[in-house]
Amino acid sequence: MRSRRDFLSAGVAMGVLAATYKGAALPTSSKSCSADCSITELNQRIARRDFRGITKDMLPTPCMVVDLDLLNANVNHLADTAKTNGIHVRPHVKVHKSVEVAKRQMTAGAIGLTCSTIAEAELFSDAGIKGMLWTKQPVGRNNTQRAIALSKKDPTFMFVSDDAQVVDWVEEAAAAHNAKARILVSVYAGLARQGMEAGKPAVDLAKRIASSRHMQFEGFMAYSGNAAHVKGFEARRKASMEVLAGVRESKALALEAGLPVNIMTGGSTGTYNIDHATGLSELQAATYVFMDTAYFTIGGQDGDMKRYNDFQPALTVMTTVDSQYHPNLISTDYGAKAMAKSTDIVKGMPWLQVGNGGAEYGAFMWKDGEQHPKLGDRVEIYPTSLDMSTNAFDRYYVAQGDRIVDVWPIMGRSGAAQR
Ligand SMILES: Cc1ncc(COP(=O)(O)O)c(C=O)c1O
């Protein structure tokens, strides 16, 4: 027989629960599902875009829910601030991968979109959006050919490079297809994953691009992801100023050499109201549309260190509480496949600890005396890392209060070439 201690630790670790069935109460707080919320009818209604009467409690879980009013407020706040500060916005799509969200960003004044894969650039370009900037360089035949094909099809498409070898490959491919590739030089800004040495080396590459027949030099990119999450507005401002010194120097040298520098791009949600002073001409902010818990406590210009109040959390993953056998722990369907993380935060009950018990199993844990959900409850969770989470789902259920008012597909769900 298992001791009480074994039983508890099994629960905390969320291993296979082999406990004796002790009789579960029927769900009390979730509404019973009638014919009009069967999954078949729900899908038919979505296909017909008939959302009348669909409420959050009818949705299959785990699922992503977007609060439309908060999303709109976030999009407008960044757009308005950027306008006031005189900086363009070319938002990064990596966190939402949604044409509907992108259209809202464009309507609010964005001059294009930034993307992390050639597939994202193709998909958004096919959706009619101009001014796609791909923030990686094409390497290998597949990526190079796609970058050149898109450059031909859509002359507003641009991408970056930090390597003379890649620039030569691009020139060769562009020449073969009589295309013109628009290229920015990516300069190191604190992330080891990308970006060449600023100053003379970066300007030498810019000159190589500018002097070629099939490429056009557009400017510089310097993305400082670390600076974006520095806690405290003043510390973040200082970190951003320092880490972007190299790209400012590169621009000055390029101008001295007679090269036009049309674009200075970088920036993020954490630095959206800082980067107009760091030398950037446009912002690549992404997370601000929905927000994730990695940003919740970076502290804003208002001095509130407990919360970053500039943008509101507009996206949750909704889960169903589906099993209860252990003290201070209840199981959910929000597991590893839904990207559950211990740093996620439960909406309305931030004291709950989120546990991950396997592919389709999650948990909420609490201390004695703390309020907690019951079997059958629907609970919403703020995810930690948006781009990872949206990658695990195929649609957003768009809500106003409890009502579902729209359903938006998440792009790139059908195979590697689409991601
Ligand atoms: C190249 C690049 N630009 C911009 C962003 C957007 O940053 P954030 O989501 O912090 O706004 C990211 C995010 O990872 C990125 O990789």
PDBQT file of the ligand as one rigid body, heavy atoms in Angstrom, charges set to zero:
ROOT
HETATM    1  C1  LIG A 501      14.278  39.938 -34.322  1.00  0.00    +0.000 C 
HETATM    2  C2  LIG A 501      13.188  40.285 -33.361  1.00  0.00    +0.000 A 
HETATM    3  N1  LIG A 501      12.632  41.497 -33.431  1.00  0.00    +0.000 NA
HETATM    4  C3  LIG A 501      11.632  41.860 -32.609  1.00  0.00    +0.000 A 
HETATM    5  C4  LIG A 501      11.136  40.984 -31.655  1.00  0.00    +0.000 A 
HETATM    6  C5  LIG A 501       9.985  41.436 -30.826  1.00  0.00    +0.000 C 
HETATM    7  O1  LIG A 501      10.231  41.572 -29.508  1.00  0.00    +0.000 OA
HETATM    8  P1  LIG A 501       9.072  41.630 -28.436  1.00  0.00    +0.000 P 
HETATM    9  O2  LIG A 501       8.266  40.401 -28.562  1.00  0.00    +0.000 OA
HETATM   10  O3  LIG A 501       9.849  41.673 -27.177  1.00  0.00    +0.000 OA
HETATM   11  O4  LIG A 501       8.290  42.853 -28.686  1.00  0.00    +0.000 OA
HETATM   12  C6  LIG A 501      11.687  39.721 -31.537  1.00  0.00    +0.000 A 
HETATM   13  C7  LIG A 501      11.232  38.800 -30.512  1.00  0.00    +0.000 C 
HETATM   14  O5  LIG A 501      11.749  37.765 -30.222  1.00  0.00    +0.000 OA
HETATM   15  C8  LIG A 501      12.739  39.350 -32.426  1.00  0.00    +0.000 A 
HETATM   16  O6  LIG A 501      13.301  38.131 -32.393  1.00  0.00    +0.000 OA
ENDROOT
TORSDOF 0
